[in-house]
Amino acid sequence: MNDTATKVCIIEAAMAPMITAAILANTHGLKPQLSNMMVGFGIPISFVTIGLWYLLIEYIM
């Protein structure tokens, strides 16, 4: 767990949901309100999870 590639993969897994998927869902009419809410809630939540995963990786493991 000390190599940079492993740390980057773990932190990227904690990042925000895919905005492109929400745009495609809106374009094709697949519950546009739901896809917008997922992105809207997911981005602020991911700020917290990225910080927690960073602390976990750097100081605990």
ZIRATA-V418256 format. One record per run of one state. SS is the DSSP state (H for helix, E for strand, - for the rest). FROM is the first residue (numbers start at 1). TO is the last residue. If there is no record, write none. Layout:
BEGIN
ss:SS from:FROM to:TO
ss:SS from:FROM to:TO
END
This chain:
BEGIN
ss:- from:1 to:3
ss:H from:4 to:13
ss:- from:14 to:18
ss:H from:19 to:27
ss:- from:28 to:31
ss:H from:32 to:60
ss:- from:61 to:61
END
